[in-house]
Amino acid sequence: MSIADFFNAGVNQPWLFVAAILTLAVVFINGWSDAPNAIATAVSTRSIDARKAVIMAAIFNCLGVIAMGFLSKVLATGVASTVANIVSLPTNSAGELMPQEALIMISVAMLSILIFSTIATLIGFPSSESNELLGGLTGASIAYVAMNGGSNWFSGINWGQWLTTIIGIFASLVIGFILGWIFVKILELICRKMKRSKTTRFFDIAQDFSAGAMAFMHGVQDGLKFIGVFLMIVAVANGKAEVVTTDIPTWVILLVAAVMLIGTCFGGYKVIKKVGVGMAKLEKYQGFATDLAGSVGLLIATFAGWPVSTGQVKMSAILGSGASKGIRRVRWDVAGEMILTWLITLPVAVLLGGGLTALLLAIFK
């Protein structure tokens, strides 16, 4: 579907524009609130100036979205496919798509993310948009089935994709921590006989590259999530209840990339401070190990088809890197606050998504 065809479809179904605008707003907030996670350690170890780091993150975020977006056009699997099929689009008894109801569900899921991400960013905590997206879509699906007299409120949930997302959320925490710990130990082993002054200069430069890699992988992961959401919207525009992931429109990829770039340019300096300094005091080589661990962890998650939170992977990598020097080097109280925030996000997002969907369906039915 071309962008012109999409606009023509929106003339007859205005909820298409509502869903698309809310999705782009989430992409913008994602660049604003979540992208700083990628560069937080490099800034906190003073390897790169904060302003330059934000510009670098914006560019590499954009490149990550574009690169993996076009690769997914070939693979037709992975994160975008998982997100696009977490829940089934609503259909009537004849199996025909219910376009307005489907778009209300998608819009509500995006609105849930906007609420959570904005609040989290304002108080300086990295948000977990994977949890918010999963919760918002789940709550919206449950509410739709319940309001239409369905006996099984969970019938609209595709449990394979749902469980894949849950597994990814928790596996990313473990993978990030282990990789952060291992990479620090490997670097200490390699550099044990080298002069500290030389290694410090090396890692001062190396962190620029590792931060760029982390930003690129953030664009890959989070870009694919919202490309997946757009695939749901495009399916509705085409009048289809089944989401096709074999042909991602080029304009969708470029639009998501551009909006994420703009959002990242606004930065999120509270998040940089909380992530880079608040959880553990890292030396330059530990910062490099953290970014490397985060990048590898996100790469694993992407090819496993797990929609994960960049922030979660980065946080766990920071914990692993800090713990490698002793558990007392880690601010477990700050880490605990973040983990608690992530744990309560999913159930609250389910309730929020369900409540808003029920309200809107009652108004516009």
Backbone torsions as a table, in degrees:
resi	resn	phi	psi	omega
1	MET	NA	127.9	177.7
2	SER	-78.9	165.4	179.3
3	ILE	-67.0	-30.4	177.1
4	ALA	-66.5	-42.0	177.5
5	ASP	-62.9	-37.6	179.6
6	PHE	-64.1	-44.0	179.3
7	PHE	-64.7	-38.4	178.1
8	ASN	-63.6	-40.3	178.3
9	ALA	-66.2	-34.8	-179.4
10	GLY	-68.4	-24.7	178.0
11	VAL	-63.4	-38.1	-179.9
12	ASN	-86.8	-21.0	-178.7
13	GLN	-135.3	83.8	-175.0
14	PRO	-57.9	-24.1	178.8
15	TRP	-62.7	-20.1	173.8
16	LEU	-60.4	-44.5	179.7
17	PHE	-67.3	-39.0	179.3
18	VAL	-61.4	-48.6	-179.2
19	ALA	-62.9	-42.4	-179.0
20	ALA	-66.3	-43.7	-179.3
21	ILE	-64.2	-43.0	178.7
22	LEU	-64.8	-37.2	178.1
23	THR	-65.3	-43.1	177.9
24	LEU	-65.9	-34.4	176.3
25	ALA	-63.8	-38.6	177.2
26	VAL	-66.4	-40.4	177.5
27	VAL	-60.6	-42.2	178.3
28	PHE	-61.9	-47.8	179.3
29	ILE	-62.9	-35.8	178.2
30	ASN	-61.8	-44.3	177.5
31	GLY	-65.1	-34.5	-178.8
32	TRP	-73.4	-43.1	-170.5
33	SER	-100.2	-36.6	-172.4
34	ASP	-96.9	-33.6	-178.3
35	ALA	-58.7	-34.6	178.6
36	PRO	-58.8	-21.0	176.3
37	ASN	-57.2	-34.3	-175.2
38	ALA	-66.7	-30.0	-173.6
39	ILE	-111.7	1.7	-173.0
40	ALA	-60.4	-44.1	-175.9
41	THR	-69.6	-39.1	-180.0
42	ALA	-63.8	-34.6	178.0
43	VAL	-72.4	-43.2	-175.7
44	SER	-67.7	-28.7	177.4
45	THR	-89.6	5.7	177.3
46	ARG	62.8	29.7	176.3
47	SER	-81.8	-22.1	-179.8
48	ILE	-149.9	144.0	177.6
49	ASP	-66.2	142.5	-175.3
50	ALA	-58.0	-44.3	-178.6
51	ARG	-63.4	-45.0	178.5
52	LYS	-64.4	-37.4	-179.7
53	ALA	-64.0	-40.1	179.4
54	VAL	-64.3	-42.1	178.3
55	ILE	-63.3	-43.5	178.4
56	MET	-62.4	-43.4	179.6
57	ALA	-61.9	-40.0	-179.9
58	ALA	-61.2	-45.2	-178.5
59	ILE	-65.2	-47.6	-176.4
60	PHE	-73.0	-30.4	172.2
61	ASN	-59.1	-48.1	-179.7
62	CYS	-60.4	-44.9	179.7
63	LEU	-63.9	-37.1	179.1
64	GLY	-63.7	-43.4	178.3
65	VAL	-60.7	-48.1	-176.5
66	ILE	-65.4	-47.5	-176.7
67	ALA	-60.7	-51.1	-177.0
68	MET	-76.4	-27.0	176.5
69	GLY	-62.2	-46.0	179.1
70	PHE	-71.7	-32.7	176.8
71	LEU	-66.4	-36.2	179.3
72	SER	-68.1	-24.8	174.7
73	LYS	-61.8	-29.3	179.6
74	VAL	-87.3	-44.8	-175.9
75	LEU	-74.0	-38.3	179.9
76	ALA	59.1	25.4	179.0
77	THR	-139.8	-173.2	173.1
78	GLY	92.3	-152.6	-170.9
79	VAL	-59.2	-47.7	-177.9
80	ALA	-59.7	-40.9	179.8
81	SER	-67.2	-40.6	179.2
82	THR	-61.6	-48.8	-179.3
83	VAL	-62.3	-43.8	-175.8
84	ALA	-65.9	-14.7	-176.0
85	ASN	-123.5	18.9	177.5
86	ILE	-61.8	-41.5	176.4
87	VAL	-127.9	157.0	177.2
88	SER	-85.6	142.0	175.2
89	LEU	-70.9	141.6	-175.1
90	PRO	-62.7	139.4	176.4
91	THR	-134.0	159.1	176.2
92	ASN	-86.6	-173.8	-177.0
93	SER	-63.2	-23.1	179.4
94	ALA	-89.1	1.9	179.4
95	GLY	83.7	11.7	-179.7
96	GLU	-89.4	144.8	-178.9
97	LEU	-61.6	139.2	172.3
98	MET	-103.6	89.7	-169.3
99	PRO	-61.1	-44.9	-177.2
100	GLN	-65.0	-43.2	179.8
101	GLU	-63.6	-40.0	179.6
102	ALA	-63.3	-43.6	-178.1
103	LEU	-70.9	-32.8	175.3
104	ILE	-63.8	-42.7	178.1
105	MET	-59.1	-47.0	-179.4
106	ILE	-64.9	-43.5	-179.2
107	SER	-61.3	-42.1	-179.8
108	VAL	-64.6	-41.0	178.2
109	ALA	-60.1	-42.3	179.4
110	MET	-68.4	-36.7	178.8
111	LEU	-65.6	-36.4	177.4
112	SER	-62.2	-41.9	178.9
113	ILE	-64.7	-42.0	179.8
114	LEU	-59.3	-43.4	-178.6
115	ILE	-64.0	-49.3	-178.2
116	PHE	-64.9	-48.6	-175.1
117	SER	-64.7	-39.5	-179.7
118	THR	-64.5	-45.7	179.8
119	ILE	-63.9	-44.8	-178.6
120	ALA	-61.8	-41.2	-178.6
121	THR	-68.8	-39.6	-179.2
122	LEU	-64.0	-30.3	178.9
123	ILE	-97.0	1.0	173.2
124	GLY	87.5	19.8	178.3
125	PHE	-109.3	133.8	176.7
126	PRO	-64.0	133.4	-179.5
127	SER	-90.0	157.2	177.2
128	SER	-110.4	94.5	-174.9
129	GLU	-75.6	-17.7	173.0
130	SER	-65.1	-46.0	177.5
131	ASN	-62.7	-43.0	-177.8
132	GLU	-66.4	-41.8	179.6
133	LEU	-65.4	-46.1	178.8
134	LEU	-61.7	-46.1	-178.8
135	GLY	-66.0	-42.9	-179.3
136	GLY	-62.9	-45.5	179.4
137	LEU	-66.7	-40.2	-180.0
138	THR	-63.9	-48.3	179.6
139	GLY	-61.8	-40.4	179.8
140	ALA	-63.9	-41.7	-179.9
141	SER	-65.6	-43.7	179.6
142	ILE	-61.7	-43.7	-179.0
143	ALA	-63.7	-41.4	-179.8
144	TYR	-61.3	-49.0	-178.4
145	VAL	-62.6	-43.5	-178.5
146	ALA	-62.6	-41.7	-177.5
147	MET	-73.4	-16.3	178.2
148	ASN	-103.3	18.9	172.2
149	GLY	78.0	15.4	179.7
150	GLY	-69.4	138.2	-179.3
151	SER	-78.0	-31.0	178.8
152	ASN	-106.6	98.2	-175.2
153	TRP	-63.7	-18.8	-176.6
154	PHE	-99.2	10.9	-175.8
155	SER	-67.1	-21.8	-178.7
156	GLY	-85.4	-4.3	-178.6
157	ILE	-91.0	129.5	175.3
158	ASN	-90.0	99.6	-168.6
159	TRP	-64.2	-27.7	178.0
160	GLY	-61.2	-50.4	179.5
161	GLN	-70.9	-34.7	-180.0
162	TRP	-63.0	-48.0	-179.4
163	LEU	-68.5	-33.7	176.1
164	THR	-59.0	-41.5	179.1
165	THR	-66.3	-44.3	179.0
166	ILE	-61.7	-45.3	178.9
167	ILE	-59.6	-43.1	179.9
168	GLY	-62.7	-40.5	-178.7
169	ILE	-60.2	-47.1	-177.6
170	PHE	-79.7	-36.6	179.3
171	ALA	-64.6	-33.2	-179.4
172	SER	-64.1	-34.0	177.9
173	LEU	-64.6	-44.9	-178.6
174	VAL	-68.2	-45.8	-178.1
175	ILE	-62.3	-45.6	-179.5
176	GLY	-60.7	-44.7	-179.4
177	PHE	-63.3	-48.0	-177.5
178	ILE	-64.4	-44.8	-179.3
179	LEU	-65.2	-40.2	177.7
180	GLY	-59.9	-45.0	179.6
181	TRP	-65.0	-46.3	-177.4
182	ILE	-64.3	-45.6	-176.3
183	PHE	-65.0	-36.6	176.3
184	VAL	-63.0	-45.6	-179.7
185	LYS	-62.5	-39.5	179.4
186	ILE	-65.0	-44.6	179.6
187	LEU	-64.4	-38.8	177.5
188	GLU	-64.3	-37.3	178.7
189	LEU	-67.9	-43.0	-178.7
190	ILE	-67.2	-39.5	-172.5
191	CYS	-98.0	9.9	-172.0
192	ARG	-62.6	-27.5	-178.1
193	LYS	-105.5	6.9	-178.7
194	MET	-92.1	157.0	177.6
195	LYS	-72.1	137.0	-176.4
196	ARG	-61.0	-36.2	-178.5
197	SER	-63.7	-38.7	-179.5
198	LYS	-70.9	-44.0	-179.6
199	THR	-66.2	-35.3	178.8
200	THR	-63.2	-43.8	178.0
201	ARG	-63.5	-40.9	-179.7
202	PHE	-62.3	-50.0	-176.6
203	PHE	-71.7	-21.7	174.5
204	ASP	-62.0	-39.8	178.3
205	ILE	-82.1	-40.7	-176.6
206	ALA	-61.5	-31.9	179.8
207	GLN	-65.5	-27.9	175.6
208	ASP	-61.5	-42.5	-179.6
209	PHE	-71.7	-40.8	-179.1
210	SER	-68.1	-36.2	176.8
211	ALA	-66.0	-38.3	176.6
212	GLY	-63.6	-40.1	178.3
213	ALA	-64.7	-39.7	178.7
214	MET	-64.7	-41.8	178.2
215	ALA	-64.8	-40.4	178.4
216	PHE	-60.3	-45.9	-178.4
217	MET	-70.1	-28.7	172.9
218	HIS	-62.1	-44.4	177.8
219	GLY	-62.0	-39.1	178.3
220	VAL	-60.1	-55.2	-175.0
221	GLN	-66.4	-56.5	-173.7
222	ASP	-74.2	-30.5	174.6
223	GLY	-61.1	-43.6	-179.3
224	LEU	-66.0	-34.6	178.3
225	LYS	-57.8	-48.2	-173.9
226	PHE	-83.0	-20.4	167.7
227	ILE	-65.2	-38.9	176.0
228	GLY	-60.5	-41.4	177.4
229	VAL	-63.9	-43.0	179.1
230	PHE	-63.0	-32.4	177.2
231	LEU	-63.2	-34.9	175.1
232	MET	-65.1	-42.8	-179.8
233	ILE	-65.1	-42.5	179.1
234	VAL	-64.4	-37.2	177.6
235	ALA	-60.2	-43.0	178.2
236	VAL	-64.3	-41.0	178.8
237	ALA	-61.1	-30.7	178.1
238	ASN	-85.8	-2.2	179.6
239	GLY	74.7	26.5	-177.1
240	LYS	-115.6	138.4	178.0
241	ALA	-84.1	-19.9	179.6
242	GLU	-96.1	129.1	-178.7
243	VAL	-84.4	124.3	179.6
244	VAL	-95.1	121.4	-178.7
245	THR	-107.9	8.7	-178.5
246	THR	-87.3	-10.4	-177.1
247	ASP	-141.9	88.2	178.8
248	ILE	-82.2	121.4	179.1
249	PRO	-59.3	135.8	-179.1
250	THR	-60.1	-37.4	-178.3
251	TRP	-65.0	-29.0	177.0
252	VAL	-67.0	-45.1	179.6
253	ILE	-60.1	-49.3	-176.9
254	LEU	-67.7	-35.9	179.9
255	LEU	-67.2	-45.7	178.4
256	VAL	-62.4	-42.7	179.9
257	ALA	-61.7	-44.4	-177.4
258	ALA	-65.6	-43.5	-178.5
259	VAL	-68.4	-38.1	177.6
260	MET	-65.5	-37.8	177.4
261	LEU	-60.8	-46.6	-179.3
262	ILE	-62.9	-43.3	179.7
263	GLY	-62.3	-40.5	-179.2
264	THR	-65.0	-34.4	-179.4
265	CYS	-61.7	-24.2	177.8
266	PHE	-76.3	-19.6	175.6
267	GLY	66.7	179.7	179.1
268	GLY	-156.6	76.1	-169.2
269	TYR	-69.3	-26.3	173.6
270	LYS	-64.3	-40.2	179.6
271	VAL	-66.5	-40.6	178.8
272	ILE	-58.8	-44.1	-178.8
273	LYS	-66.6	-44.1	-177.2
274	LYS	-67.2	-43.8	-176.8
275	VAL	-74.7	-48.2	-172.5
276	GLY	-77.2	-30.4	-174.4
277	VAL	-115.5	-36.8	-170.9
278	GLY	-68.6	-30.0	-172.6
279	MET	-91.4	-36.4	-179.6
280	ALA	-163.6	145.0	176.3
281	LYS	-87.4	116.4	-173.9
282	LEU	-112.6	143.7	170.4
283	GLU	-85.3	172.4	-174.0
284	LYS	-60.5	-42.4	-178.3
285	TYR	-69.5	-30.5	175.6
286	GLN	-69.8	-37.5	175.6
287	GLY	-61.7	-41.7	177.1
288	PHE	-62.4	-44.6	179.6
289	ALA	-62.2	-38.7	179.4
290	THR	-63.2	-48.7	179.6
291	ASP	-63.5	-40.1	178.9
292	LEU	-64.5	-43.8	178.7
293	ALA	-62.4	-43.4	178.7
294	GLY	-62.2	-42.4	-179.7
295	SER	-64.2	-45.6	179.7
296	VAL	-65.7	-41.0	178.3
297	GLY	-60.7	-42.5	178.2
298	LEU	-67.6	-35.1	177.5
299	LEU	-63.9	-44.1	177.8
300	ILE	-61.0	-46.7	-178.8
301	ALA	-62.3	-39.8	-178.3
302	THR	-62.8	-47.3	-178.2
303	PHE	-78.1	-14.3	172.5
304	ALA	-84.5	-9.0	-179.6
305	GLY	80.3	21.6	179.8
306	TRP	-92.4	118.7	171.2
307	PRO	-77.7	104.5	-176.3
308	VAL	-117.7	166.9	178.4
309	SER	-88.2	124.0	175.2
310	THR	-57.4	-38.8	179.5
311	GLY	-62.5	-41.6	179.8
312	GLN	-63.0	-45.3	-179.8
313	VAL	-63.3	-42.7	-179.3
314	LYS	-67.6	-41.9	179.4
315	MET	-60.4	-47.0	-178.3
316	SER	-66.1	-33.9	176.6
317	ALA	-65.9	-39.4	176.9
318	ILE	-63.3	-42.2	178.2
319	LEU	-62.2	-43.2	178.9
320	GLY	-63.4	-42.7	178.9
321	SER	-64.6	-43.6	179.5
322	GLY	-67.1	-40.6	-178.7
323	ALA	-66.8	-22.0	179.6
324	SER	-64.3	-20.9	178.3
325	LYS	-100.2	3.6	-178.7
326	GLY	124.1	139.6	-174.0
327	ILE	-66.1	-21.0	179.5
328	ARG	-75.2	-11.4	179.0
329	ARG	-79.9	-6.6	-177.0
330	VAL	-105.5	136.1	175.3
331	ARG	-82.0	84.7	-175.4
332	TRP	-67.4	-25.0	178.0
333	ASP	-66.3	-41.6	177.4
334	VAL	-67.5	-43.3	178.3
335	ALA	-60.3	-39.5	179.8
336	GLY	-64.2	-39.0	177.7
337	GLU	-61.7	-41.7	-179.3
338	MET	-68.1	-42.8	180.0
339	ILE	-63.9	-40.9	177.9
340	LEU	-61.6	-40.7	177.4
341	THR	-59.8	-44.6	179.6
342	TRP	-65.0	-38.7	-176.9
343	LEU	-66.9	-37.8	-177.7
344	ILE	-83.2	-14.9	-176.7
345	THR	-61.7	-47.1	-174.4
346	LEU	-60.4	-55.3	-179.1
347	PRO	-63.6	-37.0	179.1
348	VAL	-67.2	-39.4	178.3
349	ALA	-64.5	-35.8	176.3
350	VAL	-62.2	-46.3	179.8
351	LEU	-65.2	-42.4	179.9
352	LEU	-65.2	-46.6	179.2
353	GLY	-62.2	-41.4	179.5
354	GLY	-67.2	-43.3	-178.9
355	GLY	-64.9	-45.4	-179.6
356	LEU	-66.8	-38.4	178.5
357	THR	-64.3	-44.5	179.2
358	ALA	-60.8	-41.3	-179.9
359	LEU	-63.6	-48.7	-177.5
360	LEU	-68.8	-37.2	177.8
361	LEU	-65.4	-36.1	178.2
362	ALA	-67.1	-34.8	-178.3
363	ILE	-77.0	-43.9	-171.1
364	PHE	-101.9	2.7	-178.7
365	LYS	-70.2	NA	NA
